[in-house]
């Protein structure tokens, strides 16, 4: 994956969790929308503070740093 970096990894994780929670909310329980809310709040917090837990985890796995999360 030549173009894969930390920024794309964070977006990939967020998108996967959001889509999964929406499907679970539709077919299992609407309470799964709380997971979508959590991801949205985490993205808001990361945009304000610059601290993203997913970015820290991906960085530990050796994913190349992008321009947004350093």
N, C-alpha and C positions, 0 to 999 in steps of 0.2 A: 504494500500500500504506500506508494510513493508520496501522495499528497495528504496522508493521514497525520494529523498533529493533535495537540492537546485541545485546541479550540473545537475542532470537528468531533473529537471524542466526547467532549462535554455536551455538545449539541445532540450527538447520537444517543447518549445515555438519557438525556432529558426527553427527547422525542419518544424513545422506546418506553420509558416509564409512563409518560402521559398517554400514549396510545393504548398501552396495556391496561391502564386504570380505566380508561373510557370503555374499552371492551368489557372489562369485568363489571363496571357499573351498569352496562346495558344488559348483561346476561346473568349476573350473580346478585349484586346488591348496589344500590346507589351510594352506599357508604364508601365505595371505592373512589368516589370523586374527591374524597379527602386527600388521597394520594396525589391527585392532580393539583389540588390546592397547595399541598406541601411543596411540590416541585416548582410551582409558580412563585410561591413566597421565597423559596431558596434562590431562584433566578433573580428576583427583585433584590434580595439581600446581597447576592454576589455582584450585582451591577452597582450597588452603592458602596460596598466595602472592598470589593476586589478579591474577596476570599471565597473560594469555591471548593467545597469538600470533594466533589467529583474530580476537579482538576488536581487536587493534592494526591488523590489516590492514583490517578492515571500517571502523574509525574513519578510516583514511586515505582510504577511498573516500567518506567523508562520511555514513556511516550514523548516524542519530540515536542518541545515547547513551541506554541504558536505566538501570535502577536497579542492576543487578548489576555491570556493567563500566563504570567511568567514566573 
